[in-house]
Amino acid sequence: MPKRDTRAEIATAFKESVRKTSLSQARVADLISELGVNRNTFYYHFGSKYDVAMWIFRTSLAAKLRHDFPESQLVSAPFSSTGAGKDSLPYYVHKETGARTLDTSGYYKALVATVLEDPDFYRKLFTPREHEFIQQVAETLIPAFKDDIEFILDGRYMPDETKALLADSCAHQAISLIEFFLVNRGSTQTLLDEHMNPFWNIIQESLYTAIQEHPINRF
């Protein structure tokens, strides 16, 4: 008999619950009752229902990134530091195109493609009403953008507070991109055409330009 994949079962039941209601209304108690598992089993795999949502998002994104990019360009981190969430999952890419320049256009296409595989589900997650989930996504992305900033700086000085501001801004721009495509699905075909929309690297290009044009010197 195949071993039961409890984590996957929780995720599947959770997706159906969110589709029927919303992320805010989905209840851990209902999942536990439906699957016939105890609370300890649930909390071994996930810290909260928001962790379930993040695991679904991150595993889907990881699969897409592994398909689209070589291992050497993948940026990975554990889903969680405890329990069953220690798996290292790709969530970003580092593709160098020159001195202190990066190309993240393929990453953003992969990010959008991931949520458009199940738009009815992800529209329930990427909404301003789900602030806690949005914040978890931002906190996942921020370390990668901080690394990008360090790469662009190449040893030049910038206050940590400024780095944090820029990284947070980039993370929320990435989230806004997801939200735009989920709301404007009719625009997808045009926007995925590189001739009609050559702006997929705009977040990275804007970050690079801003850092180059506004050098910061120590007093």
C-alpha positions in Angstrom: 0.0 0.0 0.0 1.5 3.4 -1.0 2.5 5.7 1.9 -0.1 8.3 2.7 1.0 11.8 1.6 -0.7 13.8 4.4 0.8 17.1 3.4 -0.5 16.8 -0.2 -3.9 15.7 1.1 -4.1 18.8 3.4 -3.1 21.0 0.5 -5.7 19.5 -1.9 -8.5 19.8 0.7 -7.4 23.4 1.5 -7.6 24.5 -2.1 -11.1 23.2 -2.5 -12.1 25.0 0.8 -10.6 28.3 -0.4 -12.3 28.0 -3.8 -15.7 27.6 -2.1 -15.2 30.4 0.4 -12.0 32.4 0.8 -8.6 32.2 2.5 -9.9 34.1 5.5 -12.9 31.8 5.9 -11.0 28.5 5.5 -10.7 26.8 8.9 -8.0 24.4 10.1 -10.6 22.6 12.2 -12.7 21.8 9.1 -9.6 20.4 7.3 -8.7 18.2 10.2 -12.2 16.9 10.4 -12.6 16.3 6.7 -9.2 14.4 6.4 -9.5 12.5 9.7 -6.2 13.7 11.0 -5.4 15.2 14.4 -4.2 18.7 15.1 -0.6 17.5 15.9 -0.4 16.0 12.4 -1.6 19.2 10.8 0.9 21.4 12.8 3.7 19.0 12.0 3.3 19.9 8.4 2.1 23.5 8.6 2.2 26.3 11.2 -1.1 27.8 10.0 -3.6 27.9 7.1 -1.4 30.7 5.6 1.5 28.2 5.6 -0.7 25.8 3.6 -1.4 28.6 1.0 2.4 29.4 0.9 3.3 25.8 0.4 0.9 25.4 -2.5 2.2 28.6 -4.1 5.9 27.8 -3.5 5.8 24.2 -4.7 4.0 25.2 -7.9 6.5 28.1 -8.5 9.5 25.8 -7.7 8.3 23.2 -10.3 8.0 26.0 -12.9 11.4 27.5 -12.1 13.1 24.0 -12.2 11.5 23.5 -15.6 12.5 26.9 -17.1 16.0 27.5 -15.6 19.2 25.7 -15.0 20.0 24.7 -11.5 22.9 27.1 -11.4 20.5 30.1 -11.7 18.0 29.0 -9.1 17.8 30.8 -5.7 16.4 28.4 -3.1 15.3 28.5 0.6 13.5 26.2 2.9 9.7 26.5 3.0 10.0 26.4 6.8 12.6 25.9 9.5 10.6 23.4 11.4 8.7 20.2 11.0 8.1 18.9 7.5 8.8 22.2 5.8 12.6 22.1 5.6 12.6 21.2 1.9 14.7 23.7 -0.1 12.5 25.2 -2.8 13.5 27.5 -5.6 11.7 30.8 -5.4 13.8 33.2 -7.4 16.5 33.3 -10.1 19.9 34.9 -10.4 20.7 35.4 -14.1 23.7 37.6 -14.8 23.9 39.5 -18.1 26.9 41.7 -17.5 28.7 43.7 -14.9 26.2 44.3 -12.1 23.2 43.6 -14.4 20.6 40.9 -14.1 17.8 39.6 -16.3 14.7 38.6 -14.3 12.3 38.7 -17.2 12.0 34.9 -17.4 11.4 34.8 -13.7 8.4 37.1 -13.8 7.0 35.2 -16.7 7.3 32.0 -14.6 5.7 33.8 -11.6 2.7 34.8 -13.7 2.4 31.4 -15.4 2.3 29.8 -12.0 -0.7 31.7 -10.8 -2.5 31.5 -14.1 -2.4 27.7 -13.9 -5.1 28.0 -11.2 -6.4 31.6 -11.4 -9.7 30.9 -9.5 -7.6 29.7 -6.5 -4.9 32.4 -6.6 -7.4 35.2 -7.0 -8.6 34.3 -3.5 -5.0 34.6 -2.2 -3.6 37.7 -4.0 -6.1 40.2 -2.9 -5.6 43.2 -0.5 -8.1 41.5 1.9 -5.5 38.7 2.6 -2.9 41.0 4.1 -1.2 38.2 6.1 -0.6 36.0 3.0 0.6 38.9 0.9 3.0 39.8 3.7 4.4 36.3 3.8 5.0 36.4 0.0 6.8 39.7 0.4 8.9 38.4 3.2 9.9 35.4 1.1 11.0 37.6 -1.8 12.7 40.4 0.1 16.0 38.4 0.8 16.4 37.7 -2.9 16.0 41.4 -3.8 18.5 42.4 -1.1 21.0 40.0 -2.7 20.2 41.7 -6.1 20.9 45.1 -4.5 24.2 43.9 -3.1 25.1 42.5 -6.5 24.4 45.8 -8.2 26.2 47.8 -5.5 29.3 45.6 -6.0 30.8 46.7 -2.7 29.6 50.3 -2.8 28.0 51.8 0.2 24.3 52.0 0.9 22.6 52.2 4.3 20.9 49.0 5.4 17.7 51.0 5.8 17.8 52.1 2.2 18.4 48.5 1.1 15.4 47.4 3.1 13.2 50.0 1.5 14.3 49.1 -2.0 13.9 45.4 -1.5 10.4 45.8 0.1 9.4 48.0 -2.9 10.6 45.4 -5.4 8.8 42.6 -3.6 5.5 44.5 -3.6 5.9 45.4 -7.3 6.3 41.6 -8.0 3.1 41.0 -6.1 1.3 43.8 -8.0 2.3 42.1 -11.2 0.6 38.9 -10.1 -2.5 40.8 -9.1 -2.7 42.6 -12.4 -2.6 39.4 -14.4 -5.2 37.7 -12.2 -7.6 40.6 -12.7 -6.8 41.3 -16.4 -6.7 37.8 -17.8 -7.8 39.1 -21.2 -4.5 41.0 -21.6 -2.4 37.9 -21.1 -1.8 37.0 -24.8 -0.7 40.5 -25.7 1.5 41.0 -22.6 3.3 37.6 -23.0 4.3 38.7 -26.5 7.8 40.1 -26.2 7.3 42.3 -29.3 4.2 43.9 -27.7 5.6 44.0 -24.1 9.4 44.2 -23.9 9.1 45.3 -20.3 9.3 42.1 -18.3 12.7 43.1 -16.8 11.4 46.5 -15.8 11.6 46.0 -12.0 15.3 44.9 -12.2 16.1 47.6 -14.8 14.5 50.3 -12.6 16.4 49.1 -9.5 19.7 49.1 -11.4 19.1 52.6 -12.9 18.1 54.0 -9.6 21.2 52.7 -7.8 23.5 53.9 -10.6 22.0 57.3 -10.8 21.8 58.0 -7.1 25.1 56.9 -5.5 25.3 57.2 -1.8 28.5 58.3 0.0 29.4 58.0 3.6 29.6 61.3 5.5 
